[in-house]
Amino acid sequence: MQWLYWVAYVCGGALLVNAVPHVVSGVMGGRFQSPFAKPPGQGLSSSTVNVLWGSFNIAIGYLLVGRVGDFGFRNTADALALGLGGLAMGLFCARYFGRFHGAHTQGQP
């Protein structure tokens, strides 16, 4: 059953990293893409929606990391699972949202 805990930690890491741009944009009063925009994931949502969405991501990420199994920062496998999920989400967000915010990807001008 240990592998199910690692899946929860990967998903928790992804949600915790996903919370960052939503909460930061919302707290700064800015608009940012969210699943509630039109079109979903491409249109801009209000700062309030982003703070709420980011907070929801933090709550679910906490539940997956802090309440599933016995997560330990000193346990290498647990920490790697959390970090892998965070890294994967970070890279995905960088590429996905970069096209809306002027970032260039490799091989494109």
C-alpha positions as a Markdown table, in Angstrom:
| # | Residue | x | y | z |
|---|---|---|---|---|
| 1 | Met | 0.0 | 0.0 | 0.0 |
| 2 | Gln | 3.0 | 2.3 | 0.3 |
| 3 | Trp | 2.8 | 3.1 | -3.4 |
| 4 | Leu | -0.7 | 4.6 | -2.9 |
| 5 | Tyr | 0.8 | 7.0 | -0.3 |
| 6 | Trp | 3.4 | 8.1 | -2.9 |
| 7 | Val | 0.7 | 8.7 | -5.4 |
| 8 | Ala | -1.0 | 10.9 | -2.9 |
| 9 | Tyr | 2.2 | 12.8 | -2.1 |
| 10 | Val | 2.9 | 13.4 | -5.9 |
| 11 | Cys | -0.6 | 14.8 | -6.3 |
| 12 | Gly | -0.3 | 16.8 | -3.1 |
| 13 | Gly | 3.0 | 18.3 | -4.3 |
| 14 | Ala | 1.3 | 19.2 | -7.6 |
| 15 | Leu | -1.6 | 20.9 | -5.9 |
| 16 | Leu | 0.6 | 22.8 | -3.5 |
| 17 | Val | 2.7 | 24.2 | -6.4 |
| 18 | Asn | -0.4 | 25.0 | -8.4 |
| 19 | Ala | -1.7 | 27.1 | -5.5 |
| 20 | Val | 1.2 | 29.5 | -5.7 |
| 21 | Pro | 0.3 | 31.5 | -8.9 |
| 22 | His | -3.4 | 31.6 | -8.0 |
| 23 | Val | -2.8 | 32.9 | -4.5 |
| 24 | Val | -0.1 | 35.3 | -5.4 |
| 25 | Ser | -2.0 | 36.8 | -8.4 |
| 26 | Gly | -5.1 | 37.0 | -6.3 |
| 27 | Val | -3.4 | 38.7 | -3.3 |
| 28 | Met | -1.8 | 41.2 | -5.7 |
| 29 | Gly | -5.3 | 42.0 | -7.0 |
| 30 | Gly | -4.5 | 40.6 | -10.4 |
| 31 | Arg | -6.5 | 38.4 | -12.7 |
| 32 | Phe | -5.2 | 35.0 | -13.7 |
| 33 | Gln | -6.4 | 31.9 | -15.6 |
| 34 | Ser | -8.4 | 29.4 | -13.6 |
| 35 | Pro | -10.8 | 26.5 | -14.4 |
| 36 | Phe | -13.7 | 28.8 | -13.7 |
| 37 | Ala | -12.9 | 31.3 | -16.5 |
| 38 | Lys | -14.4 | 31.4 | -19.9 |
| 39 | Pro | -12.9 | 29.5 | -21.7 |
| 40 | Pro | -11.7 | 27.3 | -18.8 |
| 41 | Gly | -8.0 | 27.6 | -18.2 |
| 42 | Gln | -7.5 | 30.3 | -20.8 |
| 43 | Gly | -9.7 | 33.2 | -19.8 |
| 44 | Leu | -9.0 | 35.3 | -16.7 |
| 45 | Ser | -10.7 | 35.0 | -13.4 |
| 46 | Ser | -11.0 | 37.7 | -10.7 |
| 47 | Ser | -8.5 | 38.0 | -7.9 |
| 48 | Thr | -11.1 | 36.7 | -5.5 |
| 49 | Val | -11.7 | 33.5 | -7.5 |
| 50 | Asn | -8.0 | 33.0 | -7.7 |
| 51 | Val | -7.4 | 33.3 | -3.9 |
| 52 | Leu | -10.3 | 30.9 | -3.3 |
| 53 | Trp | -9.0 | 28.4 | -5.9 |
| 54 | Gly | -5.5 | 28.6 | -4.6 |
| 55 | Ser | -6.7 | 28.1 | -1.0 |
| 56 | Phe | -8.7 | 25.1 | -2.1 |
| 57 | Asn | -5.5 | 23.7 | -3.7 |
| 58 | Ile | -3.6 | 24.2 | -0.5 |
| 59 | Ala | -6.3 | 22.5 | 1.6 |
| 60 | Ile | -6.5 | 19.4 | -0.7 |
| 61 | Gly | -2.7 | 19.4 | -1.0 |
| 62 | Tyr | -2.4 | 19.4 | 2.8 |
| 63 | Leu | -4.9 | 16.6 | 3.1 |
| 64 | Leu | -3.0 | 14.5 | 0.6 |
| 65 | Val | 0.4 | 15.1 | 2.2 |
| 66 | Gly | -0.4 | 15.6 | 5.9 |
| 67 | Arg | -3.3 | 13.1 | 6.4 |
| 68 | Val | -2.5 | 10.2 | 4.0 |
| 69 | Gly | 0.0 | 7.7 | 5.4 |
| 70 | Asp | 2.8 | 9.0 | 7.6 |
| 71 | Phe | 4.6 | 11.5 | 5.5 |
| 72 | Gly | 8.1 | 12.4 | 6.7 |
| 73 | Phe | 10.3 | 15.1 | 5.3 |
| 74 | Arg | 13.3 | 13.0 | 6.4 |
| 75 | Asn | 12.0 | 10.0 | 4.5 |
| 76 | Thr | 13.7 | 10.3 | 1.1 |
| 77 | Ala | 11.0 | 8.4 | -0.9 |
| 78 | Asp | 8.2 | 10.6 | 0.6 |
| 79 | Ala | 10.2 | 13.8 | -0.1 |
| 80 | Leu | 11.0 | 12.7 | -3.6 |
| 81 | Ala | 7.4 | 11.9 | -4.4 |
| 82 | Leu | 6.3 | 15.4 | -3.1 |
| 83 | Gly | 9.1 | 17.1 | -5.0 |
| 84 | Leu | 8.4 | 15.2 | -8.2 |
| 85 | Gly | 4.7 | 16.2 | -8.1 |
| 86 | Gly | 5.7 | 19.8 | -7.5 |
| 87 | Leu | 8.3 | 19.8 | -10.2 |
| 88 | Ala | 6.0 | 18.3 | -12.8 |
| 89 | Met | 3.2 | 20.8 | -12.0 |
| 90 | Gly | 5.7 | 23.7 | -12.0 |
| 91 | Leu | 7.1 | 22.7 | -15.5 |
| 92 | Phe | 3.6 | 22.2 | -16.8 |
| 93 | Cys | 2.4 | 25.6 | -15.5 |
| 94 | Ala | 5.5 | 27.3 | -16.9 |
| 95 | Arg | 4.9 | 26.0 | -20.4 |
| 96 | Tyr | 1.1 | 26.3 | -20.3 |
| 97 | Phe | 0.8 | 29.8 | -18.8 |
| 98 | Gly | 3.9 | 31.1 | -20.5 |
| 99 | Arg | 2.0 | 31.3 | -23.8 |
| 100 | Phe | -0.5 | 33.7 | -22.2 |
| 101 | His | 2.1 | 35.8 | -20.3 |
| 102 | Gly | 4.8 | 36.4 | -22.9 |
| 103 | Ala | 7.3 | 33.7 | -22.0 |
| 104 | His | 9.1 | 32.0 | -24.8 |
| 105 | Thr | 9.6 | 28.3 | -25.0 |
| 106 | Gln | 12.7 | 26.5 | -26.4 |
| 107 | Gly | 12.8 | 26.6 | -30.1 |
| 108 | Gln | 10.2 | 29.4 | -30.5 |
| 109 | Pro | 11.1 | 33.1 | -31.0 |
